[in-house]
């Protein structure tokens, strides 16, 4: 289990995350929803020490360090060598992660096939569409066969085919017992795969509960947690202005 206890990271402008407490159960898909700028990416980057936390702890199965080799982090950034073949890039990532070369080749072929990129294995990133590039980056992220996968907006700006392939792989990884954490502001595609839902806004957790796709609606939970609770305060200034102008 991943335990996040009172984790905070606040920037000079006041943005960030404040006193985050979460428990992420093993073998589940944990969905973190929130509007743009809510703190989703900041939370993941603080977990991975890309941002140094102001306070709080992150533990994995009661370990406080040396567990990051069991994690992988898929970021919402297109940072890749455009002239490198995607199969070679996966093998390079495997070497950096200390994966056995024979196992790395087997795993790279498996991942590229699952992400429907096997026909393009020798293609360079510059020869692929944006959706294919993102799928290739996911393959490289998963090359070390991590126990826990963190994905920051994995399906943003993807076409339907790329989205379908990525969701299918996530479902298979869950079936294998992997723990998956997804941040997103796209609700509909996560309705059928989420086991637990947390909602963050203005750097604070507003909701965190197990989720049943058969009896619950992500859209309704999001609406009640964000829109209903904050909508009045967010638009009070506009309402006051309108009332003033109408006089």
C-alpha positions in Angstrom: 0.0 0.0 0.0 1.1 3.5 -0.7 0.5 5.9 2.2 0.7 9.6 1.7 0.7 11.4 5.1 0.2 15.2 5.4 2.2 15.9 2.2 2.6 19.6 1.4 4.4 21.6 -1.3 3.5 25.3 -1.6 5.2 27.6 -4.1 5.8 31.3 -3.7 2.7 32.2 -5.5 0.6 30.2 -3.1 -0.2 27.3 -5.5 0.7 23.7 -4.7 -0.7 21.0 -2.4 -1.6 21.3 1.2 -1.8 18.5 3.8 -2.6 15.6 1.4 -3.6 12.3 3.1 -4.3 9.3 0.9 -4.1 5.5 1.0 -3.6 3.8 -2.4 -4.5 0.1 -2.2 -2.4 -2.5 -4.1 -3.8 -4.0 -7.3 -6.3 -1.2 -7.9 -6.8 1.7 -10.3 -6.7 4.9 -8.2 -8.1 7.9 -10.1 -7.2 11.4 -9.1 -9.6 14.0 -10.7 -9.5 17.7 -10.6 -9.7 20.8 -12.8 -6.6 22.2 -14.5 -4.2 23.7 -12.0 -5.8 21.8 -9.1 -2.5 20.2 -7.9 -2.7 16.8 -9.6 0.7 17.0 -11.3 2.3 18.8 -8.3 1.2 15.9 -6.1 2.8 13.3 -8.4 6.0 15.3 -8.8 6.3 15.7 -5.0 5.8 12.0 -4.5 8.7 11.3 -6.9 10.8 14.1 -5.3 10.9 16.2 -8.5 9.6 18.8 -6.1 10.9 18.7 -2.5 8.1 18.5 -0.1 7.7 21.1 2.6 6.3 18.5 4.9 4.8 15.0 5.0 5.9 11.5 4.1 5.3 8.9 1.4 5.7 5.2 2.3 5.3 2.0 0.3 4.5 -1.1 2.3 5.9 0.8 5.3 9.2 1.6 3.5 10.2 5.2 3.5 13.0 5.0 1.0 14.5 2.7 -1.7 11.1 1.9 -3.1 11.2 4.1 -6.2 12.8 1.4 -8.3 9.4 -0.4 -8.0 7.6 2.7 -9.4 7.3 4.2 -12.8 6.1 7.7 -13.7 4.5 8.6 -17.0 4.5 12.4 -17.3 2.4 14.6 -19.6 5.4 15.8 -21.4 6.8 15.0 -24.9 10.5 14.6 -24.0 12.1 12.1 -26.3 14.9 11.9 -28.9 13.1 12.4 -32.1 15.7 10.6 -34.2 15.7 7.4 -32.2 13.8 4.2 -33.0 11.1 3.4 -30.5 12.2 -0.2 -29.9 15.8 0.9 -29.3 14.5 3.6 -27.0 12.7 1.0 -24.9 15.9 -1.1 -24.7 17.9 1.9 -23.6 15.3 2.6 -20.8 15.6 -1.0 -19.8 19.4 -0.8 -19.5 19.1 2.3 -17.4 16.7 0.5 -15.1 19.0 -2.5 -14.8 16.7 -4.9 -16.7 18.3 -8.1 -18.0 18.9 -7.6 -21.8 17.1 -10.8 -22.8 14.1 -9.9 -20.6 14.2 -6.3 -21.9 13.9 -7.5 -25.6 11.0 -9.8 -24.7 9.2 -7.1 -22.6 9.8 -4.4 -25.3 8.2 -6.6 -28.0 5.3 -7.4 -25.7 4.6 -3.8 -24.8 4.8 -2.5 -28.4 2.4 -5.2 -29.5 -0.1 -4.5 -26.7 0.1 -0.8 -27.6 -0.4 -1.7 -31.3 3.0 -0.3 -32.2 4.8 -3.5 -33.2 4.5 -2.6 -36.9 6.4 0.6 -36.1 9.1 -0.7 -33.9 11.9 0.4 -36.2 10.3 3.8 -36.8 11.8 6.9 -35.1 9.7 9.2 -32.9 9.7 11.8 -35.6 8.0 9.4 -38.0 5.1 8.8 -35.7 1.9 10.6 -34.9 1.5 12.4 -31.6 -0.7 9.5 -30.3 1.8 6.9 -31.3 4.6 8.9 -29.7 2.8 8.9 -26.4 2.1 5.2 -26.6 5.8 4.6 -27.3 6.7 6.7 -24.3 4.4 4.6 -22.2 6.1 1.4 -23.4 9.4 2.8 -22.3 8.0 3.8 -19.0 6.8 0.3 -18.3 9.9 -1.6 -19.6 11.1 -2.3 -16.0 7.8 -4.1 -15.1 7.0 -1.8 -12.2 4.8 -2.7 -9.3 3.2 0.8 -9.2 2.6 3.0 -12.2 1.8 6.7 -11.9 0.3 8.3 -15.1 -0.2 12.1 -15.4 -2.9 12.8 -17.9 -2.1 9.7 -20.0 -4.9 10.1 -22.5 -4.9 13.9 -23.0 -4.6 14.9 -26.7 -4.9 11.3 -27.9 -6.9 10.0 -30.8 -9.6 7.4 -30.2 -7.3 4.5 -31.3 -4.5 5.5 -29.0 -6.9 6.0 -26.1 -8.4 2.6 -26.6 -5.0 0.9 -26.7 -3.8 2.7 -23.6 -6.9 1.9 -21.5 -6.7 -1.7 -22.6 -3.2 -2.0 -21.4 -4.0 -0.4 -18.1 -6.8 -2.9 -17.5 -4.4 -5.8 -18.3 -1.8 -4.4 -15.8 -4.5 -4.2 -13.1 -5.4 -7.9 -13.8 -1.7 -8.7 -13.2 -1.9 -7.1 -9.8 -0.2 -3.8 -10.6 -1.2 -0.6 -8.7 -2.1 2.2 -11.1 -2.5 5.9 -10.2 -4.1 8.1 -12.9 -4.5 11.8 -12.9 -7.0 13.3 -15.3 -9.6 15.9 -15.9 -11.4 13.7 -18.4 -14.1 11.9 -16.6 -16.0 9.7 -19.1 -13.2 7.3 -20.0 -12.4 6.5 -16.4 -15.9 5.6 -15.3 -15.4 1.9 -16.2 -11.9 1.3 -14.9 -11.7 3.2 -11.6 -11.6 1.4 -8.2 -11.0 4.4 -6.0 -11.6 8.1 -6.8 -10.0 11.1 -5.2 -10.8 14.7 -6.1 -8.4 17.5 -5.7 -9.1 21.2 -6.0 -7.0 24.2 -5.0 -4.3 21.8 -3.7 -6.6 20.0 -1.2 -8.4 16.6 -1.3 -12.1 17.2 -1.5 -13.2 13.6 -1.8 -11.6 10.1 -1.5 -13.7 6.9 -1.6 -13.8 3.5 -3.2 -15.8 3.6 -6.4 -18.3 1.1 -7.9 -18.8 1.7 -11.6 -22.2 -0.1 -11.5 -23.9 2.0 -8.9 -21.9 5.3 -9.0 -21.3 8.1 -11.5 -17.9 9.8 -11.6 -19.5 12.8 -13.2 -22.0 13.2 -10.3 -19.3 12.8 -7.7 -17.1 15.3 -9.4 -20.0 17.7 -9.8 -21.0 17.5 -6.2 -17.4 17.7 -4.9 -16.2 20.6 -7.1 -19.0 22.5 -8.8 -21.7 22.5 -6.1 -19.2 23.1 -3.2 -17.1 25.8 -4.9 -19.3 27.2 -7.7 -21.0 29.8 -5.6 -17.8 31.3 -4.3 -16.1 31.1 -7.7 -18.9 33.1 -9.4 -19.9 35.4 -6.5 -17.7 38.2 -7.9 -19.4 37.9 -11.3 -22.8 37.9 -9.7 -22.1 41.0 -7.7 -20.7 42.7 -10.8 -23.9 41.8 -12.8 -26.1 43.1 -10.0 -24.2 46.3 -9.8 -24.4 46.9 -13.6 -28.1 46.2 -13.7 -28.9 49.0 -11.3 
